[in-house]
Amino acid sequence: MKFAIVVHGAPYSSAAAQSALRFAGAARERGHELYRVFFYHDGVYNGSSLLAPPQDEPDIAAEWQALSEQGVDLVICVASSLRRGVLDVDEARRYQKSASNLAGGFQISGLGQLIDAALNADRLVTFGA
């Protein structure tokens, strides 16, 4: 089965990101395909390179990046990311910001990527409100 995931929650203020990571890992362990993970609303904070959790807490961004290295598509909603200050180099330049902070393995794109994921996956699973 092919899954797509939508994450609405920030990495350390809700259980959405951690639950989505556990689901993604379990699905892949059982031989299912993960088509795309789409980060929406506060979920875009998962893609910030500025997250610095204490050593005794999971590094959620690094866990997402590990999935990306295994070929999973990680997409950050452009409108949500602009509102929350999660920018790649192109968006930082476009809006004349002094720096970018999108973590490696993530890409910024529009809601079309979410629609594409819903059309191409067998199941779309949402985490967070």
Secondary structure, 3 states (H helix, E strand, C coil): CEEEEEECCCCCCCCHHHHHHHHHHHHHHCCCEEEEEEECHHHHHHHECCCCCCCCCCCHHHHHHHHHHCCCEEEEEHHHHHHHCCCCHHHHHHCCCCCCCECCCEEEECCHHHHHHHHHCCEEEEECC
